[in-house]
Amino acid sequence: MTVIFRGVLFPNFLSYLALFGIAVGYLGMIFISYILITGLFSLLTIPDAPPMIAPVLPGIKIPGSPIFVPFWYGIISIFLVVLVHEAAHGIIARVHKMKIKSSGVGMFAIFPIAFVEPDEEQLKKSKKKHQLSVFAAGPFSNILLAILVALISLFVLIPFAVSITDVDGVEIKQLQPGFPAEEAGLKVGDVVYSINDKPTLTVENFTLALQNIRVNETIVVNTKDNNYTFNTIANPDNESQSYIGVYIAQSLSLKKSVIAKYGNTLPWSIFYVIQLFQWIFLLSLGIKKMRQVRGGLSKFAGFFVGIGSDIAITPLATRKSSTFDLILSLSNRKWRA
């Protein structure tokens, strides 16, 4: 890995960019300090308040955490995030003529690791702004990586995915026990095509159909394999609206022209790439890096950015069916009806 630090392109541009990273770093510290203080207050005053910080363990559900990172998506994403993070430290150190004593990548148990070790004596003797720019380079590079994958997803991958698919009903992602849909026999994975003979090819169609149905009215839900007849109940959050107790998401199918040319398997790979980019985006904005220097912790030790309300776009694809969900939080968005 050290070879990439021997010659650095565009040193002047990177030097100014690193200085901007210092400002971003201090703003990040102010922001996360506010988040941690308000979160601590919530934990002390609200018994069921969720934790503000949770470890990222791919493939393992952390009790109390709303985030579950799939194993392979997590491993690949963490490797790329850590690699970019450490490489940025080394590149900015070289921009300021500091030697890189050692660097490398590896695995610690199942977790990918990367490291860069600048010459500490040169680092301590360098100007304060150069020290800070080296320390800030890692976290700032993760923010830039998040912006890059978001732009690629929004303007390249997602438009392409939309161009090769058609809406194909509404998929049931979750059933609430004891509610009408579950008691009538609907199952997770069922795709609903109509309610009372009104097509529900989109989530919007589905929700509008229910809005026009009264509480305690009998409805007929049509899926690919069966028809289900049952009565609606009052929405727990709004008793004037009907409710059946399901969480739904948009189901997609490949266009016939795409299947004829590329088959029914390969085109779905674009959705796995989009989901990988989603996790790179989220983990890039949730990495914490503390930089230890001989003689104590540096004044600028890094920062932790954890944003739970960013807009991301999540594909959940399988060979049989696929959903393409807009999510407005770190967990996958499902519509309740």
Buried (B, 14 or more C-beta within 10 A) or exposed (E): BEEEBEEBEEBEEBBEBBBEBBEBBEEBBEBBEEBBEEBEEBEEEEEEBEEBEBEBBBEEEBEEBEBBBEEEBBBBBBBBBBBBBBBBBBBBBBBBEBEBEEBEBEEEEEBBBBBBBBBEEBBEEBEEEBBBBBBBBBBBBBBBBBEBBBEBBBEEBBEBBEEBBEBBBBBBBEBBEEBBBBBBEBEEEBBBBBBBEBBBBBBEBBBEBBEEBEBEEEBEBBBEEEEBEBBBBEBEEEEEBBBBBBBBBBBBBBBEEBBEEBEEEEBBEBBEBBBBBBBBBBBBBBBEBEBEBEEEEBEBBBBBBBBBEBEBBBBBBEEEBBBBBBBEBBEBBBBBB
